[in-house]
Amino acid sequence: MKQTPESKIPAIQKLTNAVSGRRTTLALHATRVACSLGMLLPGDSKWRGLGNLYLGATTTLLQARHRYGTDGSDQVATQVQAVTGLARLTDSTQVKDALMWYLAIQANMSYAASGWAKLAGTKWRDGSALPGVMRTRTYGWERAYRLTQRYPRTTQVTQHAVLAMECLFPVVYLAGGRLTRPLIGAAGSFHVANAFVMGLGRFMTAFPAMHPMVAYTTVPKTYPAVADRDDRLVKTALLMLAGGTAAVGVLTSQRRARAVAGWPATRTVTTRNGNVLTYDTGGRDGAGRPLLVLNHGLASTAEHYAWMVERLAFDLGHPVVTYSRAGYAASRRVRTSPYGIQESVDDLVDLVRDIVPEGRKVVLVGHSLGAELNRRAVEQLGDQVAGMVYLDPTHPGELVRSSRQRKGSELFTDSLTDLARWTRLGFGPLMSRPRWVDDLPHAYRKKAFALYSDSRLWAAASREWEAVHEEFAGFDADLAPVRAPGLVVAAQVTVDIDPDQLLMYHEIARSHQAADRYGEVKVVERAGHDTILTDARHARTAADLIAAFLDEHAPGADAAVPAAPAASTAQIEGTAEQGKASEKK
């Protein structure tokens, strides 16, 4: 059974729940078998159309009960059943032609989108994708894998042929239909091969079911059989494509404007590298209390700290600064030379020196990569650092010491490259809204999603990851002693799935102990790498651990003074909106 509902609409949830019982499910499958057998009988009555619709509808209903139903083959099969059912039931030839064109366009989009997505990845271009798939347990076949190793040149040619077939499938409409049989034959052979080699049997029947529609729509209208074919849907589709492209452009501009706008009280600092960093402050600005500087992770945002800021700054009164590294949010990277990790470290040091009065202490709080950048900044900041907090941190030796991290880094590199490329091409508005966005406080969600779908975030993350991966891949040294108290707050999910991470977290703590300072590891139960910040409960737990650490190891002169009430960023935003409304009135 799936753990998440197929729909958020209560009526649909009730319907899927009503048909999810064991007896009901068995009855549905029995009727589907009977209907399918009936569809194999000769005839062309409208009952066949009803059979198509029934099979499509029950497939959709049973998705909530079974694990299948969301693969590409299942989606294609459902569309073919539904559309052909409607075509068989209607008496209008124009509607029939429109429905046939719809499926033909879907077929072209399916192949072309798949091909161009493959082409964007290096593995399909260099010929390593097919051997990689053949050696997996899920889709692999040992005999086929050995053949790819024995005949690498043939393997590469095969992959490039698949790419050419998929990317160029829409050219089937050129040359007056003479390319129809070769391309349909190549596509059909591709699905048959996948069925036998990879076990994708449903693909062998689902996708070729759209080929008759492709053949029908590619026949020139000079042929008497299709002389009256209605092709108006093509023009309609092109108009819709143009309108959709314009809408995506407008939405991209709106989200970019929101991403770089900053909050009402956002300020800037220019660093030695020429980069312009944006930062926000919160909490009670007691001169004797250390200032908490929060540094976000890779491909992350300062808004990830929303729950933690609400707790530390606006519940407990600790002075807090959140900032965005160069290239993220409204911060701009002006430096033109190749990026290195030290650039972000220097930017952080300049930020602290610019906004923190001389003699005042700071506590550096970092999540993931942000924690490692903070650790490196201590060397320049020296005694100004009163403490360090590592939130599920990055360790410079993780790619060497953890096989899980090393394997995951390869997939992460490909994913990050693809996201940077596709968002740069304007596909950001098509990204689905991740769950963590809706886990944040309401006032932060729109901005967080705008940042997440903006190409600047992924470009900055890709730039940082390239430098991080290059440096971490060759790390074989011990961590230098850190002359400040340190607290490592680990996420339980992280250390459970990768025990090597826990060992490295303890090494970080020992780097503080080596300088005769406090160093300890605390684990937040049930928290994940991201949910330690974005889940309200886990973030509060982590924030309370930080507060206890501050009280014991980095107390301020006025630590005993009760915190004065302070407005949160959400409240500031609301006040600003009220002010705008008053001005309009």
N, C-alpha and C positions, 0 to 999 in steps of 0.2 A: 504493500500500500504506500502511496505517496504521502509525505508528511505535510505538504503544502497544498492548499486548494487550487483547482484549475482556474477558478475565477473568484474575484472579490465581490461579485454581485450576489446578494443573498438568495435571490430567486433561483439562479443557476446552481448555487451550492445545494439548495434544497432538492433540486431535481436530480443532481448527480448523487446525492446521498440516498435518495429514494430508490435508485436503480443499482445501488452498490451492494445490496445483500447477495448472499451466495445463491439462493434460489433464483432471484431475479437475473443475476449475471448468467447463470447456466441457461435460463430460458432465452435470454437475449442471444447467446451464442448459438443455441439450437435453431432459433429462427433465422439467424444470419446464415447458417449452413444451408438451411432449406431454401432461403432466398437465393443464395449463390448457385445452388444446383439448378434452381428454376431459371436463372439468368443464362445458364449454359444451353438451355433448350432452344431450338430454332423458333423464330418469330420476331415480330417487330411491333408489338402492340404497346400501348401506353402503360401497361402494367410493368413493362421493363423499366420505364422511367421511374415509377414508384419504387421499384426494387433498388434502383441506383440511389435514390434519395434515402431509402431506409438504411442501406449499408453505410452511406456517408454519415447519417445522423447517429446511428448506433456506435460507429467508430468513435465519434466525438464524445458521446455519453460515457463510453467505457474507458476513456483516457484517465478518468479520476480513479477507476478501480484497478487498472493494470499499469504496469510500468511502460508498456509500449504505447505508441500513439503520438509521440512528439518528434520522432525521427523525420528526416526529409521525405523518406519513402511513404510514411504514413500520411503526412500532410498532402503530398502529391496525390496519393490514392483517394483521400477524402475529397479533394477538389475535383478530381476526375469524375468520381461517382456523383457528386452534387451537381456539377455543371452539365454532364451528359444526361442526368436525370431531368433537369429543367429543359434541356434541348429536346428531349423525347416527348415531353408533355406539352410543349407549346406548338401551336399551329402556324406561327409566324415564321416565315423563312428568314426575315431580317433578324429576329431574335436568335434563331438557330445559328446564323452566321456570326453574330456578335459573340455568342457563347463559344463557338469554335475558335474564333480569333482570340478570345480571352485565354483559353488553354494553350493556344499556340504561342502567345506572348509569354505566358508563364514558363513554358518549356525553354524558350530562348533566354529568358532572364535567369532561369535555374542554371543552365550550362554556362552562360557568360559570366555570371556572378561567381560561380564556383571556380572557373578558370582564372579570372583576374585576381581573385583572392589567393589562389595558389601561386600565381605569378609574382605576387608581392613578397612571398617568402623565399628565402635563399635556398632552402632545401629542395624545392621543386626545380629551381633553375640549375643547381649544381648536380642534380641527379642522386641526392642522398635520401630523398623522401621515401621512395618505394622500398629500398632495403630496410629503412627504419620501420616502416609499417609491417613488413613481412617478418620482422623479428619480434613483434609484440605478441603477447598471449591472446589478446582479444581478437585481433584481425589478422594475425600472422599465420604463415605456413612454412615450416622448416625447409621443405623441398624447394619452394619458390625462393626463399631467402638464399639458399645455397646457389641457385641459378643466378641470382643477382650478383653474387660475389664472383661467380665463375665467368660471367659475361657482363662486365660493368658497362662497356660501351653500348651494348644492346639495351641494357637497363635504362641508361640515360636517354637513348633515342626513344624508347617506349614512353618515358615520362614526358619528354618534350612533345611527342605525338598527342598524348592526352591533353596537355596544355593547349596545343594548337586547336584540337577539336573543340574543346570547351570555350576557349576565348573567341574563336572565330565562328562559332555555331550560327550566329545571326546572318552570316553571309549566305546562308541557305536560300535567302530571298533574292540573291543575285543570279545572273545567268539564266533567267527565265525558267527556273525550276530544275535545271540540269544538275545542280549540286544537291538536290534533295536526297536522292538515294544514297550517294556516297556518305553524306554526313549522318543521315539516319542510320545507315548500316554501321558506321564507325561507332556511333553512340550506343546502338544496341549491342554491338560486340563488347564494348566497354562494360556494360552492365552485366552481361553474361559472364565475362571474365571475373568481375568482382564477386558475383554470386558463388562461383566455384572456388576462387582463391581466398577470398576474404569472408565468405559466409554471409554476404549481404543479399540473401535471396529475395527479400521484398523489393529491393531496388530493381531487380531484374524484371518485375512485372509492373511496378508503379510508373517508372519514368517512360518506358516504351509505350505505355497507355496514352501518352500525349503525342506520340509520333504521328498517328493518323491525322490529328488536327494540324500538325506542321505540314504534312504532305498536302492536305486539302487547301491550306492557305497559300502554299507556294506555287500552285498551278496557275499559269498565266490565264487571264480572263478571256484570252482569244480562244480557249477551248470551249466548245459548246456546253459541256457539262457544268462549268462554273461561270458561264457568261453573266448570269444574274446574281452572282455572289455579292453580298453587301460588305464593303470594306470600310465603312465609316468609322468603325471602332478604332482603327489604326490612327486616324486623325484625332479622334477623341483622346486616345492614350497619349499621343504626342503633346496635345494641349495640356493634359493633366500632368505630364512630366515637366513641361515648362512651368506650369503653375506651382508644382511641388518644389521645383528647384528654386524658384523665386521665394517661396515661403521659407524654405530651409535657409536661404541667404539672409532673410530678415531675422529669423530666429537666432541664427549664428551671431549676427550683429548685436542683437539685444542681449544675448548671454555674454558676449565679449564685453559689452558696456558694463554689465552687472559685475563681471569678474574683475575688472580693473578699476571699479569705482571706489573700492574701499569702504570702510564704515564712516559714520559722521565725524568721528574724532581721530581718524587715521592720520599719522604723521610720517615724514620721510627722513632718511639719513643717506648721505652720499659717502661711500667708502673709498678707501685708497685705490681700489680697482676701477673707480668711476661708476660702479653699480649703485642704483638707487633702491634702497630697501624701505618697505612700508612696515609700520608697526603700530600696535594699539596697546593701551594701558588700561588697567582696571584695579579695583581693590582700594584699600586704605593706604595712602602714601605716607606712612610713618618713616621719618628720616632714619630711625635707628633699626629698622627692620630690613633684612636683606631682600633685594629685589629678585623675584623669580623670572627668569628669561626662558620662555618655552620655544623649543626648536622642533619643527615638524619633521616627519619622515620623508622618504623618497616617494614621489608621485602622491603626495599628500597635501594637506592644506592646514593653515593655522586654525581653521574652523573645526578641525577634528578635536581640538582641545576645548570645545564649547562647554561640555559638562564639567570638565575639570576646572575651567576658569570660573564657572558659576559657583562651584564649591569653594575653591581656594580664595578667590578674590571677593566674591559677593556674599558668601556665607561666613567665611572665616576672616576676611579682611586682609589677607596677604597681598602686598603689591605685586602685580603680575604684568609682564610684557609678553605679547605674542607678536611674532614677525614672520614675514614670508621671505624666503631666500630669493636671490636674483633669478628672474624668469618666472616665478610663481606669482599668481594673483596680480596685484598692481605693481609689484617690485620689478624693476627693469635691469636686465643685464646689458651694460654698455660696453664692457670690455670685449675686445675683438679677438684676442689671442686664444689659443686652445684652452679649454677648461681643464682645471685640475682641482682635486679635493681641497688643496690649500687655499684656493680662492674663496670658497665658502667659509673656511675657518677664519681667514683674514677679515672677511665681511662681518662675521659675528663679533670678532674682537673690536672692530671699529664701531659697530653698533653699540656695544656695551660702553666703550670709552666715551662715546658721544652723548648718550642719554643718561648715563649714571654719574652722579656727582663724584668728584674725587674723594676717596676715603670710604665710600659706601660699598658694602659687600653685595655680591650677587650669588644666587644659586642657579646653576644651569640645569634645566630640565629638558631632556630630549627623548624623542620616541624614534626607535629604529635607527635610520642613518643619522638623524639629528643628534642622537646620543653620542655617536662616534665623533661627529664634528665638535660637539661640546668638549669631549675628552681631549681632543687635540688643541682646543683653544686655551686650556688651562695653562699651558706652557707660556703663553704670552700674557695672560691676565694675572698669573701669579697669585699673590695673597689676596687679591680682590675677590677670588672665588671662595665663598664660605661653605659651599657644598655642591655635590653633583647627584642628580637623580637620573637613572637610566630606566626608561620605560620599554620593556621588551627590546633591548638594544641590538644593534648590529655589532658584531665582533669582526675585526679585520682579518681574522684567520678562519672565518666560517666556511669559506669556499674550499679551503684546504683540509680542514678537520672534519667537516660534516659532509658525508656523501649525499645526504638528502638535500642540503643546501646547494651542493655542486650540481646535482642533476636538475634541481628546480631552477637554477640560474639560467640554464640553456633555454627552457621554456619561457622564462621571464624575459629574457633578451628578445626572443621572437615576438612575444606579445607586446612588449613595450615599443618595439620598432613598428609593428603594425598599427598600434594605437596612435603613435606620433604621426605616421604617414596618413592614415585615414582621417584623423581629425584635422590635419593640415589641409586636406583636400575638401573639407567642408562637411564631413559626415558626422560631426559631433552631435548635432541635434537628433540623430537617429539612435544614439546610445540609450540603452534602457537605464532607468533610474535605479541605482544600487540601493540595497536595503539600508546600508549604513546612513545614507542621507536622511531617510525618514526616522532614523533612531536619534538624530540630533534634536536639540530644542527647536521649536517651530520657526523661530525668527532667523535661524541660520540656514535653513534647508534650501531656499531658493539660491542663495549665494553659493552654498557648497556644491550644488548640482551644476550651477553655471561654471564654476571652477573645474569641476570634474570633466565636463564635456567640452572644455576649451582646449584648443591645440597647444596653447602656451604651457599648460601644466605638463602635458606629455612630452613636449619638446625639451623642457627643462629636466624632466625625469630621465629622459633618454640620454641627455648630455651628462647628467650626474652618474647614471648607471654605467656608462661606457668607461668613465674614469675610475669608478669604484671597482668594477669588475677587473679592469687591468691591474690595479694595485693589489686588490685582495687575492687574486689568483696566485700571486707569488709571495704572499706573506708567510714568513717562517720564524718570526722573532717573538720575544716575550713582551708583554705590555710594560711600558715604563711606569714607575711609581707615580701616583697622583697625590699631590700634597693638599688634599682636601677630603673631608668626609664624603663617603659615597654610599648610595643606596640603589640597589638594582631591584626593580619591580618587574617580575617576570609574569607572563601570561601562562596559565596552566596548560592550555591547549598546545602552546609552542613547545614546552619542555616535555609534554607527554608524547608527542609525535616525533620529537627529535631530542633524545637525551643528551646528545653532544652539545646542544645549545645550553643546557643547564650547566654543564662543565665549564663552558666558556663564560657564562654569567658569573660563576664563582671565581673564575680567573680575573674578571673585571673587579670584583670585590677585593680580591687579594692584592690587586695593584694599588689599592688605597691602603690596605693594611701594611704593605711593604714600606710605605712612607709614614708609618706609625699613626695612621688615621683610621677612623671608623670605616668599615666596609662590610656590607651584609646583603644577602639576597632574600627578598620576600616574594611570595607567589600569590597572585590573585586567582582564587579558585574559579574555574569554568570560563575564565576570560581567554579570548583569542588575541592574536597579534594586533588586530584593528579594534576589536570590541573592548579592549582594555581602555580605549578612549571614547568610542562612539556609543557604547552601551551605558546608560545612566547609572545602573547599579555598579558595574565594574569600575567605571570612571570615579564614582564616589569613593569606592573602596581604595583605589589607588591614590586619590587625592588625600584621603585621611591618613594613609601611610606616609605621604609626603609631609603632611602637616605635623605628624608625630616626629618625623625625622628632623624637621626644622626646629621644633620646640626643644628637642634634646641635643642636637648637634650644631644648629646654626641659629640660636636665639638672637633676637634683636633687643636693643635697649628698652623698647617700649612694648615688648612681647606680651606683658601682662595687662596692657591697657585694652579694654574691650574695643572691638572693631566697630567703627561707626557704620551705619547703613550706607550702602553704595548702590548706585544704579547699575544694572547689568547692561551688557551690550544690546541685549534685546530691548530693554527698557529705553536705552538711549535712542535706538532705532525708532521705537514707538513715539518717543517725544519729538524726534525730528519730523516724523510723518504728521503729527498733530500740528507742529509749527507750520509745515507746508500748507496744511489744510486751512489754518488760520489766515495765512497770507493770501490764499486764494479767496477766502471770504472777504 
